[in-house]
Every structure is written in C-alpha cells, then in structure tokens.
C-alpha cells in the first residue's frame, strides 16, 4: 500500500506537465467542452486528469492513470482519492465509460459522444398541439439535470398551458 504524507499538496496545474508529455490540446478541449455541457466545472485538477486519461489510453485503470500522471508531472500527481472521485463524476456525467474486467478491475475510456440533437417538444395541455422547442440552452439544462441523477435524456416533452392575454385595461 502506498503511503502519502499528511500535508496538503498544491493542486496540479497544466504548467506542471513536463514538456512533450500530455495529450493533444484539441482532444483535451473537446473533452472540456463535453464536461461543460454536462455541467462539470473545469478545475486545474480535472484538466490535468483529462491529459492523463488521454495519455494512458483506452482501458486504463485508475492506478495506471495515476502512474501516467506521476510521470507527466515529475512525481507530483494528484492524490489517488482525488483521481477516483473525479473519475466517478466523469462516469456519472457520461463523459467516461467504466468497464469491469473478469479480474474485477475498473477500466476507463472515453464514452462515445451522443449522436443527434435532443428533441424537446412543448405539448399544449388543452389541444395536444405539439410545438418544437429550438432553444439549445433548454436541451443543455435538461441534460445537466438528468446527468445529476445518473440518467441520459433521449427526448423530452413539456406540457404547457396557454397564458391568457392581458391588455393594459386589465391592469389596475
């Protein structure tokens, strides 16, 4: 078992990654964008972790990712507990995929991106008339709310009622 000192380490930063190591900026940016869409706040630790995940490759275990980060940061990786907490978060938000091998080890890889757009439809309560909602921020909000509960939204219908029109004469 590895022993860690009791003092708190400074959080990892991108400038701690050794030159020539780390994933391509383009791949990391794509993952950062997926994180933001899923409602995951991007911290320095998570940015460094994304580099480590990409460098370790598909099917890496948490220990392999930690060892990759240790090499990348000249022996100053984030703690294993911090890595595992963030891996769990990224799996819950459908950014990473976790597979269990026959020897009961968790292996991580990048989850495939969702194809297609989320279809959100307003359904008028009285008539049943369907009105498409073309607001990407509504779809992003629904995805984020579902991800917080470990769900993925495929389509959504929101029941609405018409608001009675009020004129200036009605205001007293």
N, C-alpha and C positions, 0 to 999 in steps of 0.2 A: 504494500500500500504506500502511495506517495504521501509524504509529509509536507505540509505547507506552513510557512511561518505565520504567526498570528497577526502581523502588521498588515494593514490595508495597502494594497498596491495601487499605484495610479492607474487610471483606466487606459486601455490601449488606444493608440491613435494611429491614423494611417501613416504618419511620418515615421513610425517605429518599424514599419515593414522594410526589410532590407532591400536595397536596390536590386532590381532584376527578379524579385520574388513578388508574388501576388498575382491575382487574376487580371484579365484584361479589363480596362476601365469600362468598356462598352458592356460587357457581361455583368459587371457589378452594378452599373447604372440601371440596366434592365431589371435586375432583382430589386434594387432600391425602389424603382417605380412600382413594382408589384407589391412591395411592402407598404408603400404609402397608400396604394389603392385598397389594401386590406386593412388599413387603419393602424399599421405598426409604425410607431415613431422611430425614426432613424437616429441612432446614437453612434458614437465612435466605436463602442464595443461591437455593435451589430454590423457596422461597415467592415471592420477588421474580420469579424466572423464570416461575413459573406465571401471575403477574399479566401479565407481558409477553407470554406466549404467547396468553392470552385477549384481551388488548388488540390485539395485532397481527392477530388473526383467522385463520380457516382458510386454509391455503395460503401462509402467510408463510414466507420463507426465514430462515435463521439470522441473516443480516445485517439483515433487516427487524425481526426480534425484538430484536436488539441496538440498532438505532436507536430502536425504541419504548421500550426500557428507558432509553436515554440521555435521551430526552425526559422520561420519567416520573421519573427520578432527578436531574434538573437537571444533566446532563452527567457523572454518576458511575456509569456502568453497570458490570456485571461484565465481565471480560475476554472476548473472543470465544472464546478457548480453553476457558474455564470453561463458557460457554454451550454450546458444541458438545459437550463431554464429557457435560454433563447432558442435552442433547437425545438423544444416543446412548443413554444409560442409560434415559431415559423411553421411547424407541422399543423398546429391548430388553425392557422390562418390560410392553409392550403398553398403555401409557398414552397415548402419542402414536403417530400414524401418519405415516410418511415416504413421500412420493410423489416420483418423479423426473420432471421435465418434459422435453419434447423438447430444450430447450437445456441439459440435464444439470444443472439446479439442483435441490437438495433442497427440498421444500416440506413444512411440518409442519402437522398438525392434530390435534385430539383424537380418539383412537381410540374407536370405539363401545364401549359397555360390554357385557360379556358378558351374555347373556340366560340366565336359568335358573340353577339351582344345580348345583354339581358333584356327581355321584352317585359316592359311594365305597361299595364293597361288599366285605365280608370273605367269602372263599370258603374253606370248611373243606377242608383238603387231603384227608382220607380219604374224606369223603362227597360233597363237591361242594356241600354245603348253602350257600346264599347268605344272608348276614346284612347288612342295610343298616347303614351307619355314619352316625349322625346327630350327628356332632361337627363343627361348623363350623371348629374350630381345625385338625383333620386336613386338611380341604379347603384351608384357607389355607396350611398347611405344604406341601402338595403343589404348589399353585400357585406358591408362592415358589421351591421347589426347581426346578420346571420353568422358570420365568422366568429363573433364573440361567444356564440352558443355552439360552435363546432359544426355548423351547417353550411351548405352551399346553396344559393338561390339559383334556380333554373329559369323560372318565370314568376311574375307576380301580378296579381290583380287586386286593385284597391277599390273598394266600394265607396262611392261618393254620392252625396245628395246635392241637388241644385240649391244655390243660395238665392233666396227671394230678392228680387231687385228692389232697392230702396231709392226713392227720389229725394231731392232736397226738401220737398214739402213735408216729408215724414219726420224730419229731424226737428225736435222741439227743444 
